[in-house]
Amino acid sequence: MFPSASLRRRLILLAVFGSFLSGCLPAIEPHPPVHLRLAGSTSMQPLMEALTGAYGSRYEYVTFALESRNSELGLDALHDEAIDIALVSREMGPEEMGGLLVTLIARDGIAILVNEENPFGALTLEELRSIFAGEILSWEEVGGQERVHLDTPRGDIQVVSREEGSGTRRAFEALVMEGKPVTSTAVVMPTDGAVGEYIAREPTAIGYVSMADLPSGVKALRIGGVEPSPVTVSSGEYPLVRSLLLVTEKRPHQEVQTFIDFCLSPRGQAIVERKYGGAR
């Protein structure tokens, strides 16, 4: 059965009117692509991978270049305008902050690692300082109740440190060493991962890394009786806490600021607080 002439006229008018409206509506333009460049602290790499991954999933037009160097090289690259955001895993002094915007996004505990077979479970801050200064040379010299263990590692303690320019090293020295230099016999490693791998192979070794990603074969010591964890870092109970910072030019591009805002948002901080102390 064919539609009546009246119905056909109505359908034609509707089609013409719809075509007119569609011609009047502006076309929806896709968001232009955005590419953000980040570089700096190697110990911030896992956190930044999680944050950039979540942000990129939400805003598909944004891509990231994330490069692990160290905190100092990240700041150098920012000053050279080679990147948009420097990743810095230590406090910054007023003399470093001129012309820069510094944003705290997380707090990290510096974990003191030993081999998993090492019977020691804790050190005082004073013992830790003396070990890294080369004043205590063997585990047998470490005092306290831990000496009840009969299987104390034999041989000299092998101190493991990070390279010059590392934010983790600078934070550790500021929090622990009180101006004393780390012993010249320390093995120097370029990343937290390399520190952990070395200690996992060496029964007498001790070193420091971010608490967030501990490899197998090692364990984190209690310092002053407190274990490093997101809870003890946030509460201030754990004594070795450093800031994780995003550093940009004083007035960052809008897309850079939007990403920083995401890192500070409830969704971003929920990602942070899986393994770190939050910024709030």
N, C-alpha and C positions, 0 to 999 in steps of 0.2 A: 504494500500500500504506500503510495507516494504522499509526501507532506503537502499540505494545502499551499496555495499561492501566498497566503498571509504568513504562514509559518516559514516558508522559504525566504520571504523578504526580511523577516526578523533574524533569521540565521545569517543572512548576508550582512545585515547591519551590525550584528554582533562581531562578525569576523573583521569587518572594516574598522570598527571601533577598537577592537583588540589590537589590530595591526598598528593603529594610530598611537595607542598607549605604549606599545613596546618600542616604537620609534622615538617616543618622548623620553623614555627612561634612560639614564646614563648607563653605559656599559661598566660592569664591575671590573676594575683593573686589578690584576694580581699584585701583591706587595712586592716591591723590588727586592732582590736578594741582598742579604746582609752577611758579611763575613767578619768575624771578630777574631783577633789574634791575641793569644795569651801565652806568656812564658815566664819561667822562674823556678821556684822551689820544687825539687823532685818529690819531696814528701807530701806536697799538696796535690800531686798528680791524681791519686785515686779519688779524692774528694771532688776535684774539678771535672774529672771524667763523669762522675755521677751527676753533678749539677748541670754541666753542659748537655749531657744526654737527655735529661729531663726537660730542659729548656728547649732543645732542638725538636723534641717530640711534640711539644706544645706549639711552637712557632716554626713550622717546617721551612720557612724561607731563610732561617738563620743557620749558618754553618760556623764551625770553630776550627781554628788551628791552635793546638795545644802542645807546647814544647817544654820538655823538662830540661832545665839547665841548672841553675841554683839561684838563690834570692838575689845575690849581687848582680849576676849577669842579666837577670830579669829587669832589675832597675836600670841597668845600663841601656838595655834595649828600649825601655820606655823613654829614657832621656833622648835616645837617638831617633825616636818616633818610628821605630821598627815594629812596635806592637801597640795594642790598645790597652792591655791590662797586664801589670806585673804581679806575679804571685810571690808573696814575701812571708816567710814562716818565722818571723821574729819581730820584736818590738822595733819601731823606728824612732830615732832621735829627732828633736825639733830641727836640727841642722840639715836633716835629710828631707824634710817634708815641704820645703819651700816650693810653691807652685804645683803641689801635688794634692790629690784627694785620696785619703787613706781610709779604707772601710774594713772594719773588723767583721769577719763572717763566721769565725769559729775559734774555739780554744782547743789546743791539742796538748796532751800529756806526753812528755818525753820519757819513753820507757827505757829502763836500764836492763839490758839483755845479758843473759849468760846461757851457756849450753844447758840443754834440758837434763843432762846427767849431773850437773853441778848440784850438790846437796844444799847450798845456801839458798834461802828463800827471801832474805831481807838484808839490807844494809842501812846504816845511818847515813845522813848527809855527810858527816865528817869522814866516815870510812870511805865513802864514794870519792870525795875530794882527794883524800890521801892516796887512793889507788890510782886515780887519773894523773896525779902530780908525780907519781913514781916514788912516793914515800913508803907505801906498802907494796911489797914486791911479790908476795906469794899469798895464796889463800890461807895458808897455815898461820899467817900473821894477823888475820882478821879476827877480832875478838868477839865477845858476846856469846850468847847461848848457842849459836850455830856451830860452835867448836865441838859440840858433843858428837857431831858426825865423824865417823871413823874413815869415811871414804872421801875426805877432802881432796880436791884435785892436787896432784903433785906437780911441782915445777913452777916457774915464774908466771905471774899473771900476765896475759897478753892483752894490753889495752888496744881497743879499736876506736878510731875517731873518724870524723868526716873531713873533707877537703876545705881549704881556704875558700871563703865565699859562700859556704853552706849556711843557710839560715838556722838549721838544726844545730850546727856546731856553735854558732855565735850565741844562740839561746842557751845551750847547755853550759857554755863557759860563763855566761852572765849569771845563771841560776846556781851553779855549783862551785866554780873554781875560785871565786873571790880574788881575782887578779893573778892567781897562780897559773903558770903555763901548763898545758897538757904535756906529759912526758914525751921526750924526743924519741923514745922507743915505740911509740904508738904506731900501729898499722893504720894507714889512712885510706879510706874507701870513698868512692865517688857518689854513692847513693845509699839510702837506707836498706834497700834490697841486698846490696853487696855486703853491708855490715852484718845483716842477719845470716846470710849464707856462710860467711866466714866463721861466725860464732857457732853455727850449727856443726861445723867440722872440727872446731878446736875446743877441747874440754876446759882449758884454762882461760879462755877469752872472755872479755866483758866489753860492751859497747852501748851505744844509745841510738834510738830511732824513734819515729812517730809511733804512738801506741796503737794506731788504727789498723795496721796490717802487719802482724807478726808472722814470720814464716815458721814452718815446722822445724823441730829440732832445737828450739830455743824456748826460754821462758822469761817473763818480766818479773823483776824483783820488786818487793815492797820497799819503799823508801820512807823512812820515818814511820814504819808500820802501816803504810797505806798503799794499796794497789792502784795502778793507773786505770781509770775507767771513765766513760762519759759522765757518770754521776759524781765521782770524786774530783774530776777536773772542774765541773760546773760549780760544785760546792766550795772549791778552794782547799779541800782537805789534802789533795795530792800536791806535794811541794814543787814539782817540776812542770810548770804550765807555761806555754808560750802562745802568742796570738798568731792566727792565720789571717793574712791581710790581702785585700785586692787594692792595688794602687794604680791610679790613673792620673791624667792631667787634671788640673783644678776644675775645669768645666768640661766633663766628658761629653762625647757625642750622645744623643738621645738613646740610641740603641745600646750603647755601653751602659748607660745609667739604668735602662730598663732591665738589663741582665743582672746588675748589682741589686736592684730592688727585688728581683725574683729570689736571689740568694738569701735575702733578709726576710722574705715573706714566710708565712707559716709553712707553705709547701717546701720552700727551699730549706728552712731550718729543720724540718722533719727529716730531710735527707742528711743534713749535717749531724743531727743528734743520734743517728744510727751508730756512729763510731767516734764522735767528738763531743766536746762540750759546746753548747750553743752560744750564739752571740748575744742572746737576749738576757 
